[in-house]
Amino acid sequence: MNAVCIHCGKRKSGALTLCGVCGRAPDSSEEMAQAVLLSDHNLLGEDLGTLAARIASGEGVTFRTEDVERIARNIDVTRKGRPWKSDWILVLVGVLFFLAFVMAVLIRSTQR
């Protein structure tokens, strides 16, 4: 993935990676969302070049708030992991498989 550093405007490989020029990477979920928006996953190469020049000149880039918030929410969910309900379901499924195994062993041992 080709991307633009949100701090200095230089091209880099990967939206969330360290910039080879300024040595910075996006820290917060909002910065990570902005970095993702400044990648070729969301923009064409020509647009990336234009936005890179604006950041490098100090002019900056304005992002749509709803896009940044949506991506930042997804990043936060990913960082926190699965919600507890899905963990509870996995535990329940594991317990059911264990009980089925125990029942199978008991039934088999009584048939001998």
C-alpha positions as CSV (number, residue, x, y, z in Angstrom):
1,M,0.0,0.0,0.0
2,N,1.3,3.4,-0.9
3,A,0.4,6.2,1.5
4,V,1.3,9.8,2.4
5,C,2.7,10.7,5.8
6,I,0.1,12.8,7.7
7,H,3.0,14.7,9.4
8,C,5.4,15.7,6.6
9,G,3.6,14.7,3.4
10,K,6.3,12.4,2.1
11,R,5.3,9.1,0.4
12,K,5.7,5.9,2.4
13,S,4.8,2.3,2.2
14,G,1.9,1.6,4.4
15,A,-0.5,4.0,6.1
16,L,0.4,3.0,9.7
17,T,4.2,2.6,9.2
18,L,6.9,4.9,10.4
19,C,7.8,7.6,7.9
20,G,11.3,7.2,6.5
21,V,11.7,11.0,6.3
22,C,10.3,12.4,9.6
23,G,10.4,9.2,11.6
24,R,6.9,9.6,12.8
25,A,3.8,7.3,12.6
26,P,0.2,8.0,13.4
27,D,-0.4,7.6,17.1
28,S,-4.1,8.0,17.9
29,S,-7.0,6.3,16.3
30,E,-7.9,9.6,14.6
31,E,-4.4,9.9,13.1
32,M,-4.5,6.3,12.0
33,A,-7.9,6.9,10.3
34,Q,-6.4,10.0,8.5
35,A,-3.4,7.9,7.5
36,V,-5.7,5.2,6.0
37,L,-7.6,7.9,4.1
38,L,-4.3,9.2,2.7
39,S,-3.5,5.8,1.1
40,D,-4.0,4.2,-2.3
41,H,-6.8,2.1,-0.7
42,N,-8.9,5.3,-0.8
43,L,-7.3,7.6,-3.3
44,L,-5.8,7.4,-6.8
45,G,-2.1,8.1,-7.2
46,E,-2.6,11.5,-8.7
47,D,-4.7,12.6,-5.7
48,L,-2.1,11.3,-3.3
49,G,0.5,13.4,-5.0
50,T,-1.7,16.5,-4.7
51,L,-2.4,15.9,-1.1
52,A,1.2,15.1,-0.3
53,A,2.2,18.5,-1.8
54,R,-0.4,20.3,0.3
55,I,0.8,18.7,3.5
56,A,4.5,19.3,2.7
57,S,3.8,23.0,2.0
58,G,2.1,23.4,5.3
59,E,-1.3,24.0,3.8
60,G,-2.7,20.8,5.3
61,V,-5.6,18.6,4.3
62,T,-9.2,18.6,5.5
63,F,-10.9,15.3,6.1
64,R,-14.6,14.6,6.3
65,T,-15.4,14.2,10.0
66,E,-17.7,11.2,9.4
67,D,-15.0,9.3,7.5
68,V,-12.4,9.8,10.2
69,E,-14.9,8.9,13.0
70,R,-16.0,5.7,11.2
71,I,-12.5,4.4,10.5
72,A,-11.3,5.5,14.0
73,R,-14.2,3.5,15.6
74,N,-13.2,0.4,13.6
75,I,-9.6,0.9,14.7
76,D,-10.7,1.1,18.3
77,V,-12.8,-2.0,18.1
78,T,-9.9,-3.9,16.5
79,R,-7.5,-2.7,19.2
80,K,-9.8,-3.8,22.0
81,G,-10.6,-7.2,20.4
82,R,-13.8,-9.0,20.2
83,P,-16.7,-7.9,22.3
84,W,-17.2,-10.0,25.5
85,K,-20.4,-11.5,24.1
86,S,-18.6,-13.3,21.3
87,D,-16.1,-14.6,23.9
88,W,-19.0,-15.9,26.0
89,I,-20.4,-17.7,22.9
90,L,-17.0,-19.3,22.2
91,V,-16.8,-20.5,25.8
92,L,-20.3,-21.9,25.6
93,V,-19.6,-23.8,22.4
94,G,-16.4,-25.2,23.9
95,V,-18.3,-26.4,27.0
96,L,-20.9,-28.0,24.8
97,F,-18.2,-29.9,22.8
98,F,-16.6,-31.0,26.0
99,L,-19.9,-32.3,27.4
100,A,-20.6,-34.1,24.1
101,F,-17.2,-35.7,24.3
102,V,-17.7,-36.8,28.0
103,M,-21.2,-38.2,27.1
104,A,-19.7,-40.2,24.2
105,V,-17.0,-41.7,26.4
106,L,-19.6,-42.6,29.1
107,I,-21.9,-44.2,26.6
108,R,-19.1,-46.1,25.0
109,S,-17.8,-47.3,28.4
110,T,-21.3,-48.6,29.4
111,Q,-21.7,-50.6,26.2
112,R,-18.6,-52.8,27.0
